[in-house]
């Protein structure tokens, strides 16, 4: 679609245009009115009301040099003619004879930038009284209204185009992450298997330390791949799927996560407060993933020498799991985006990761019918996961 065809479509999309052309004809008594797009070399009718069978429809063209609108584009001012035959300037003009009109009015339309766009015009084969302040004022008002609508429609079209490009970019990025995460598993599994085989061959202490580093790197890489795959499934598949069960206790899942995280930082103090009185319908793997993320986050960002506090309560129809630590408060602008993908917390945060952990944790919470929230003040930063319980005893 060329630019002038887009202009025709744009004018057609403005709901007020038919009413404007109808009011023009009724007020002036003229039988033909139109909105024309006028450029340096073309005159195109964008919208037309034809009660005199002039024969021009929307999208139709006139030769630019045969129109008075070409002169209006050059002069940048309106032309108003009550009676061509008695008008000193236009009685010998070729255009009225060519198109057979006696009364004529054409008002230039300027965009907000000052650029000439086209004209709002009307013609009739009979003379009329159109060169009055009331009619010219009405035409000027309608031209300004059209300019506003054209600008708004163009801005909306630009915004929609930008959003479409952003959406396509996001989808490609998410598909890429998914494919990359899937394809990385094979070489990663090969590395893990190779490390296992080397251990069986007998290693000295220094070599065993190297293998320990390899094992930790494999686990870390596996976690990153899992995050990438979860992100892709969540964004492209409508959420994170769960395999929930209500017949298993929740406490062992939480305790196992605490022990696994404690191994990585044995010097940190973890305080717990558990009161699990009612059963919860949950996915053990996903619950452990959510809790691991929150606890690891608190261990990483909490002040050294201060405890990380865990509270888990299921009572009165609600399960609440909170993890809190002492740290500098999270800035408000960061808080607003903390659960969005690829956000990494404070500016300049150099810790490893894709910035997906809290986003995935929030999606796991949502998949459980719950919510993940954060509260941060100078004394404490606390993440809290809440969801409904089944209302029966644990």
Buried (B, 14 or more C-beta within 10 A) or exposed (E): EEEBEEBBBBBBEBEEBEEBBEBBBEBBEBBBBBBBBBBEEBBBBBBBBBEBEBEBEBBBEBEBEEBBBBBBBEEEEBBBBBBBEEBEEBEEBEBBEEBEBBBBBBBBBBBEEEEBBBBBBBBBBEBBEBBEEEBBEBBBEBBEBBBBBBBEBBEEBEEEEEEEEEEEEEEEBBEEBBEEBEEBBEEBEEBBEEBEEBBEEEEEEEEEEBBEEBBEBBEEBBBBBBBBBBBBBBBEEEEBEBEBEEEEEBEEBBEBBBEEBBEEBEEBEBEEEBEBBBBBBBBBEBBBBBBBBBBBBBBBBBEEEEBBBBBBBBBEEBBBBBBBBBBEBBEEEBBEEBBEBEBBBEEEEEEEBBBBBBBBBBBBBBBBEBEBBBBBEEEBBBBBBBBBBBEEEB
